[in-house]
């Protein structure tokens, strides 16, 4: 069975590697075009492209997925199945091309957390469980019939980065299981159904990342870990931005107004919230490198 794999970031590399290591015939890999990045504006290759080149796989990098030249290139690969992991929305002429269809691996337990940022929103909402789901693509995004899903526990101190890694590993295994089942014709699709109101995972914009100190500490704590390490929660200090990568919370009566801070100038810096304090542990002050709070305080007079 010939497979065309579509993906871009590290999350997708684990799945591509799992298929490759299990001996599947990867006819081609479709990934994002190289982009200039950094001070020198050198072309940056996607993580998936780097892996594919290393393994000698054919790479396609279309700027537009409806480009006739790309469509012909894709059709010439004669894929039986297309596999999509952390890529972009496909036009019907692409996802409807293979005889066995196109499957997607999504980093949530569908139908909850459809959208661009399921890992972040699961943590932000204080979930204790997430998971991965494989499904066949159809017109509406993330709504196709489910093939398999697998639950993954979320620890109380897990960041989005931690959950990303757990789901990446679980997803790679689930994808291999799914491809094998499709090859063997041994699977049963289930329509997505929800007994409660659906939770969504829209793209995250900068204004969403600013901490509102009038919120309860647990909600702020979940926001910080749900945005760490990227795109990162932030606040203001001395008219400059502080990115917060890691924090702790204290549910105790604060004796200063929300948004104000207390510090001993050596070991702790904590901001008051609606019902307690958030202690900053790992941060980055505007114009400085990322550092632990004690290192930050040694170089900053507050």
C-alpha positions as CSV (number, residue, x, y, z in Angstrom):
1,X,0.0,0.0,0.0
2,X,1.5,3.3,-1.1
3,X,1.2,6.2,1.3
4,X,1.7,9.9,0.9
5,X,2.4,11.6,4.2
6,X,1.5,15.3,4.8
7,X,2.8,17.2,7.8
8,X,5.2,20.0,8.9
9,X,6.3,20.2,12.6
10,X,8.1,17.9,15.1
11,X,4.7,16.5,16.2
12,X,4.3,15.0,12.7
13,X,7.9,13.6,12.5
14,X,7.2,11.0,15.2
15,X,4.3,9.7,13.1
16,X,6.2,9.7,9.8
17,X,9.1,7.9,11.6
18,X,6.7,5.3,13.0
19,X,5.4,4.5,9.5
20,X,8.9,4.4,8.0
21,X,10.3,2.2,10.8
22,X,7.3,-0.2,10.4
23,X,8.2,-0.7,6.7
24,X,5.4,1.1,5.0
25,X,5.9,2.4,1.5
26,X,6.1,6.2,1.7
27,X,5.7,7.3,-1.9
28,X,6.1,10.9,-1.1
29,X,6.0,13.5,1.7
30,X,4.2,16.8,1.4
31,X,5.3,19.6,3.7
32,X,5.5,23.4,4.0
33,X,7.7,25.4,1.7
34,X,11.0,26.6,3.1
35,X,10.7,30.0,4.8
36,X,13.3,32.7,5.6
37,X,13.9,33.0,9.3
38,X,16.3,34.6,11.8
39,X,18.5,37.7,11.4
40,X,20.2,36.3,8.3
41,X,16.9,35.4,6.8
42,X,18.3,32.0,5.9
43,X,15.7,29.5,4.5
44,X,14.3,27.4,7.2
45,X,13.2,23.8,6.4
46,X,10.4,22.1,8.2
47,X,11.1,19.3,10.7
48,X,9.3,16.9,8.4
49,X,11.3,17.9,5.4
50,X,14.6,17.4,7.3
51,X,13.5,13.9,8.3
52,X,12.3,13.0,4.8
53,X,15.5,14.2,3.2
54,X,17.6,12.2,5.7
55,X,15.6,9.1,4.9
56,X,15.8,9.7,1.1
57,X,12.0,10.2,0.7
58,X,10.5,12.2,-2.1
59,X,9.5,15.7,-0.9
60,X,6.8,18.0,-2.3
61,X,6.6,21.6,-1.1
62,X,3.6,23.3,-2.9
63,X,2.9,26.9,-2.2
64,X,-0.7,26.3,-3.2
65,X,-2.5,23.0,-2.8
66,X,-4.7,23.7,-5.8
67,X,-1.7,24.3,-8.1
68,X,-2.3,22.1,-11.2
69,X,1.4,21.2,-11.3
70,X,1.3,20.0,-7.7
71,X,-1.9,18.1,-8.3
72,X,-0.3,16.3,-11.2
73,X,2.8,15.5,-9.2
74,X,0.6,14.2,-6.4
75,X,-1.5,12.1,-8.7
76,X,1.7,10.6,-10.3
77,X,2.6,9.1,-6.9
78,X,-0.4,6.7,-7.1
79,X,-1.0,6.8,-3.4
80,X,-3.5,4.3,-2.0
81,X,-3.8,6.3,1.2
82,X,-2.9,9.8,2.4
83,X,-2.0,10.5,6.0
84,X,-2.2,14.0,7.4
85,X,-0.6,15.0,10.7
86,X,-0.3,18.7,11.8
87,X,-0.5,20.0,8.2
88,X,-3.1,22.4,6.8
89,X,-6.6,22.3,5.4
90,X,-6.8,20.3,2.2
91,X,-9.0,21.0,-0.8
92,X,-11.4,18.2,-1.8
93,X,-9.4,17.5,-5.0
94,X,-6.5,16.5,-2.8
95,X,-8.1,14.6,0.1
96,X,-10.5,12.7,-2.2
97,X,-7.7,11.5,-4.5
98,X,-6.5,8.1,-3.0
99,X,-8.7,5.0,-3.4
100,X,-8.6,4.3,0.4
101,X,-9.1,8.0,1.3
102,X,-7.2,10.4,3.5
103,X,-6.8,10.0,7.2
104,X,-5.9,12.6,9.8
105,X,-4.4,12.3,13.3
106,X,-5.8,14.9,15.7
107,X,-4.4,15.7,19.1
108,X,-7.6,15.5,21.1
109,X,-10.5,13.1,21.8
110,X,-12.9,14.2,19.1
111,X,-15.4,15.7,18.8
112,X,-14.1,17.9,21.6
113,X,-11.3,20.3,20.9
114,X,-11.7,20.6,17.1
115,X,-9.5,23.3,15.8
116,X,-5.9,24.6,15.6
117,X,-4.8,24.5,19.2
118,X,-6.3,21.4,20.9
119,X,-3.2,20.8,23.2
120,X,-3.2,24.3,24.5
121,X,-6.9,24.6,25.2
122,X,-7.1,21.2,27.0
123,X,-4.6,22.5,29.6
124,X,-6.0,26.0,29.7
125,X,-9.4,24.5,30.6
126,X,-8.0,22.3,33.3
127,X,-8.7,19.0,31.7
128,X,-7.3,15.9,33.4
129,X,-7.4,13.8,30.2
130,X,-6.9,14.3,26.5
131,X,-5.9,11.9,23.7
132,X,-5.4,11.3,20.0
133,X,-7.9,10.4,17.3
134,X,-7.6,9.1,13.8
135,X,-10.4,9.8,11.3
136,X,-11.2,10.1,7.6
137,X,-11.2,13.6,6.2
138,X,-14.4,15.1,4.9
139,X,-15.6,18.6,4.0
140,X,-16.1,20.1,7.5
141,X,-12.8,20.4,9.4
142,X,-12.1,17.7,12.2
143,X,-15.6,16.2,11.8
144,X,-14.9,12.9,9.9
145,X,-15.9,9.5,11.2
146,X,-13.5,8.2,13.9
147,X,-11.4,5.1,13.2
148,X,-9.5,4.9,16.5
149,X,-8.9,7.0,19.6
150,X,-6.6,6.6,22.6
151,X,-6.8,8.5,26.0
152,X,-3.8,10.2,27.6
153,X,-3.8,11.5,31.2
154,X,-2.8,15.1,32.0
155,X,-0.9,15.7,35.2
156,X,-1.7,18.8,37.3
157,X,1.6,20.3,36.5
158,X,1.8,19.3,32.8
159,X,2.5,22.2,30.4
160,X,1.4,22.3,26.8
161,X,4.9,21.2,25.9
162,X,4.6,18.1,28.2
163,X,1.2,17.1,26.7
164,X,2.5,17.7,23.2
165,X,5.2,15.1,23.8
166,X,2.9,12.6,25.4
167,X,0.3,12.9,22.5
168,X,3.1,12.9,19.9
169,X,4.2,9.5,21.1
170,X,0.7,8.1,21.6
171,X,-0.3,9.4,18.2
172,X,2.5,7.8,16.3
173,X,1.5,4.4,17.7
174,X,-2.2,5.0,17.0
175,X,-1.4,6.0,13.5
176,X,0.5,2.8,12.8
177,X,-2.4,0.8,14.2
178,X,-4.9,2.7,12.0
179,X,-2.9,2.3,8.8
180,X,-2.5,-1.5,9.5
181,X,-6.3,-1.7,10.1
182,X,-7.0,0.1,6.8
183,X,-4.6,-2.2,4.9
184,X,-6.3,-5.2,6.4
185,X,-9.8,-3.9,6.0
186,X,-10.2,-4.5,9.7
187,X,-11.9,-1.4,11.2
188,X,-15.2,0.2,11.8
189,X,-15.8,3.9,11.5
190,X,-17.9,5.7,14.2
191,X,-19.6,9.0,13.6
192,X,-18.6,11.8,16.0
193,X,-21.2,12.3,18.7
194,X,-21.2,14.4,21.9
195,X,-23.5,14.1,24.9
196,X,-22.5,17.5,26.3
197,X,-21.7,20.9,24.8
198,X,-18.6,20.7,22.6
199,X,-15.4,22.3,23.7
200,X,-13.4,24.1,21.0
201,X,-9.7,24.8,20.2
202,X,-9.5,27.9,18.1
203,X,-6.2,29.5,17.0
204,X,-4.6,31.5,19.8
205,X,-3.8,35.2,19.3
206,X,-1.5,37.4,21.3
207,X,-4.3,39.3,23.2
208,X,-5.5,35.9,24.6
209,X,-2.0,35.3,26.2
210,X,-2.0,38.4,28.5
211,X,-2.7,37.5,32.1
212,X,-5.8,39.0,33.7
213,X,-4.8,39.2,37.4
214,X,-8.5,39.7,38.4
215,X,-9.1,36.0,37.5
216,X,-8.8,33.1,40.1
217,X,-5.3,31.8,40.6
218,X,-6.2,28.3,39.3
219,X,-7.4,29.7,36.1
220,X,-4.3,31.9,35.7
221,X,-2.1,28.9,36.5
222,X,-3.8,26.8,33.9
223,X,-3.4,29.6,31.3
224,X,0.3,29.8,32.0
225,X,1.0,26.1,31.7
226,X,-1.4,25.8,28.7
227,X,0.6,28.4,26.8
228,X,4.1,27.1,27.8
229,X,6.5,27.0,26.0
230,X,4.6,28.6,23.2
231,X,3.1,31.1,22.6
232,X,3.6,31.9,26.3
233,X,1.5,33.8,28.8
234,X,2.8,37.3,29.6
235,X,2.3,40.3,31.9
236,X,3.8,43.8,32.4
237,X,6.5,44.8,34.8
238,X,8.0,48.3,34.8
239,X,6.4,48.9,31.4
240,X,8.1,45.9,29.9
241,X,6.8,42.5,29.1
242,X,7.5,39.4,31.1
243,X,6.9,36.0,29.5
244,X,5.9,33.3,32.1
245,X,7.0,29.8,31.3
246,X,6.4,28.2,34.7
247,X,4.6,29.3,37.9
248,X,3.0,28.1,41.1
249,X,-0.2,29.2,42.7
250,X,-1.3,29.9,46.3
251,X,-5.0,29.9,47.1
252,X,-4.8,32.3,50.0
253,X,-6.2,35.8,50.7
254,X,-4.0,38.4,49.0
255,X,-3.4,41.6,51.0
256,X,-2.5,43.6,47.9
257,X,-4.6,44.5,44.9
258,X,-4.7,42.1,41.9
259,X,-1.8,42.7,39.5
260,X,0.5,44.1,42.2
261,X,3.5,42.0,43.2
262,X,5.6,41.2,46.3
263,X,9.3,40.0,46.3
264,X,12.2,39.5,48.7
265,X,14.5,40.6,45.8
266,X,16.3,37.3,46.0
267,X,14.2,34.1,45.7
268,X,10.6,34.9,44.9
269,X,8.4,37.2,42.8
270,X,4.7,36.7,43.1
271,X,1.7,38.6,41.7
272,X,-1.6,39.0,43.5
273,X,-4.7,37.5,41.8
274,X,-8.4,37.4,42.7
275,X,-8.0,34.7,45.4
276,X,-4.3,34.3,46.0
277,X,-0.9,34.6,44.5
278,X,0.9,33.4,41.4
279,X,4.7,32.8,42.0
280,X,6.8,33.2,38.8
281,X,9.4,30.4,38.6
282,X,10.7,30.5,35.0
283,X,10.4,33.7,33.0
284,X,11.9,36.0,30.3
285,X,12.1,39.7,30.7
286,X,11.8,41.8,27.6
287,X,15.3,42.1,26.0
288,X,16.8,39.4,28.2
289,X,17.3,35.6,28.0
290,X,14.9,33.1,29.6
291,X,15.9,32.5,33.2
292,X,14.8,31.2,36.6
293,X,13.3,33.7,39.0
294,X,16.4,33.8,41.4
295,X,18.7,34.6,38.5
296,X,16.3,37.3,37.3
297,X,16.1,38.9,40.7
298,X,19.9,39.0,41.1
299,X,20.1,41.2,38.0
300,X,16.9,43.3,38.6
301,X,16.3,45.8,41.3
302,X,12.5,46.0,42.0
